[in-house]
Amino acid sequence: MTRRRSSRTGSSAEHRAAWRLTYEQTPYHSLPWFNPDPSPQVVRAVEDGFLRPKTAVLDIGCGAGSNVLYLARQGFESHGIDLSPGAVASANGRAHEAGLSVNVRVGDALALEFPRARFGGVIDNGCFHTLPVGRRPDYAREVARVLRPGSAFVLSWVAREHTAERGPRHRPSLEEVTKTFEEHFLFVRTEFHAGGEGEGPSVYEARMTRRTVPQPPPR
C-alpha cells in the first residue's frame, strides 16, 4: 500500500497578502465578522467540559482574539494564530489592555509551527471555510498532528444553506466536512444553527475528538 505524504506547504503568497491587507485597510472592530464576545459554540464547549479545563488550547484563525481572551479568562493556556499581522497585533493589544496572558502570533493554518501533540484542544470559528478547497485535507492533517489523541476539536463554518451574497465563496456542506476530517477525527456531535435577519449567517458546528486508533477500513 502506498502511504500518502502529508503536505507541509503553507498558504499561497496571494492568500497571505489578502489577509494582511484586510486588517491594514479596515480597523478590526469594523470588520463584518468581528464580535467582541466569544463565540457561543466555544462558550458551550467550555461550560460543559468538552474543552478540558486548564489545558492548552489553540484558536486557528483567531482574528482580533475574542475567543483567545475568553479562554485565558477561563484558566486555559490560551494560544492563537492568524495569517494577518494586523489581526495578531489587535489580539495582543486587547490582551494587554485586559491584563491577560496569551500566546498569539502570526501563523499559517496549513503549516502549523507547533510540535506533534502540543495541544489538548483546538478551536476554529471561521478559518476552515476560507481555505482553498483543495487544501482542506492538508488542514485536517495539520490539526490532527498538533492535537493529542482523544483531545477536542470545535469547528464552525458558514453553512451551504447560507445563500446571502456576503460570506465565504465556497460554503462546505456537512458531507464535505465529514469526508475531510473523518480519517483523523471522530464526530461527537454536529448542529445546524439557522441564521436570519440580524442574526448572522447560518452555520454548522461540529465537535470532534482526535482519533486514538486509525479509522477502520470500509466493510
N, C-alpha and C positions, 0 to 999 in steps of 0.2 A: 504494500500500500504506500502511495506517495504522500508524504507528510506536507501539509500546506505550510508555506512560510509566512510568518507574521510580518506585516509591513510596519516599519518604524519611520516611514516618511511622513513628515508633518504637513501642515496646510500649505496651500499654494501662496505665492507672493501676492497674487490678486486678492485672495481671501483675507490675508493679513492686512493688506492696505485698506481694504474696505472697512474692516472693523476699527482700524486705527483712525481713519477719517471720521467715522461715525461719532466717536467721542470727542474728536477735536472740533467738529463743526457744530455740535449740539451739546449744551450742558446736560449732564446725566439726568437731572431731575425733570428735564423736558422731553426725554425720550419716551415714546409711547408705551414701552414695556416696563418702565421704572415704577416700582411700588416701594414706598419707604418701609412697609411692613413685610414680615417674612411670608413666604408662600404658604397657603393653607395646607397643602399636602406635606410640607416639611414640618409644620407645627403638629399635625396629626401624627406623623411618624415619630416625633419626639415624645408627645404626650402619651401614646400607647406603647412606647418602648420598642417599636420596630427598629429605630436607631438606638443602639445600646448606649446607655448613659456613660458619659466621660470618655468615650472612645475618640480616636482621631477620625474626623470626617472631612472629605474633600468635596467642595462645591465646584463643579466643572462649568465654566462659563458664568462666573459669579457676578459679572456686571459690577454695579456700584456697591454690592456687598450686603444687601439686606438680610439674606439668609446666613451669610458668614457671621454677621454681627449677632443675629439671633442665637445661633449655635454657641457662640462664645458666651453669651449671657446665660445659657443653659448648662454651662460647665463642660462643653466639649472642647477638645483640641481642634480648633477650627481653622481649616485651610481653604483657600480659594485660588483658582487660576482663571485668567481671561486672556484672550488673544490681544486685547486692546490695552496699551499702556495707560490711556486715559481712564479706562474703567478701573484698572488696578489702583491708580493714584486716587480716584474718588473713594474706592472702598477703604483704602488705608487712611485717607483723611477722615472719613466718617468714624473709623475705629478709634483713631487718635482723639477725636473730639469726645467720643463716648468713654474714653479711658479703658478700652478693651484690648486685649492681646490676641491678635490674629496673625495668620501666616498667609498673606495674599501676594501673588507675584504673577508676572507675565508668563503664560504657559499655553501649550498647544494641546487641545483635546485629542489630537491624532498621534501625538508623540509625547506622552506624559513623562516628565522628568522626575520620576519617583521610582524607588526600588520596588521589586515584586512584593506583594502582600503588605504594603505600607499602611493601608487604611482599614479601619473597622466599619466604615460606611462611606458611601458616595451618594451625592445628590446631583441632579441635573434638571433644572427648571427652565428649559427653553434653549439649550445649546444643540442638542441632538438634531432637532428639526431644521437647523440652519446648515448642517454639513452636506457636502455633495453626496448624492445618493450612493454612488459607487464606493465612497469611503466609509460608509456607516459600519460595515463589518469590521474594518480596522479599528474604529472607535470602540466597538463592543469588546474586541480583544484587549485593547488598552485598559478599559475599565476593569475587566476581569483580572488583568495582570496585577494591578495595584491594589486590588481588594483581597483581603484574607478569605479563605474558604469559609462559607457559611455566613458571611457578612452581608449587610443590607445595601441595596441599591434602590433609590427612589427616583423614578424618571417621569417627567411630564412633558407633553408636547401638544402643539396645536393640532386638533383632530382633522381628518379628512372631511368630516361633516361641517367644519367651519368654512363657509363659502364666501365670506366677505372678502373684498379686494385686499384689505390690509392684513398682513400676516406673511409667514414664510411661503415661498413659491411652491415648494413641494411639502404637502401635509401628509405624513405617513398614516396609513391605515393600521389598525391593530394587528392584522395579519402580517404586514410588512415588519412591524416591530418585533413580533414574536419570532419570525424567521431570522431576524438579525441577531437576537440575543439568546435564543433558547439553547444553543450549543454550550454556552458558558454559564447560563443562569436558570434557576427555577423561578417560574412566575408564581408568586404567592397570591397576588390579588390585582385585578385591573378594574378601574372605574371610569365611567364617562361622565363628564360634567358639562352640561349644555350651557352655552353662553346665551347672550341676548343683549338687547338694548341696554347700555350702561353697565353690563355685567362682564364684558370682555369676551374673548373667543371661546368656542367650545374646545375642551381639552380632554385628553386621556391622561390618566395617572396609573402607573404600574409600580407595584412593589415586587422586587426580585431579591433572591439571595444567590450569592456566588456558589456554584456547584462544588460539592466536596468530592464527588467522583465524576468521571466522564459521563456525558449523556449516553444512554443506551442506544444501540443501533436500531433502525427500523425493523419491525417484525411483520 
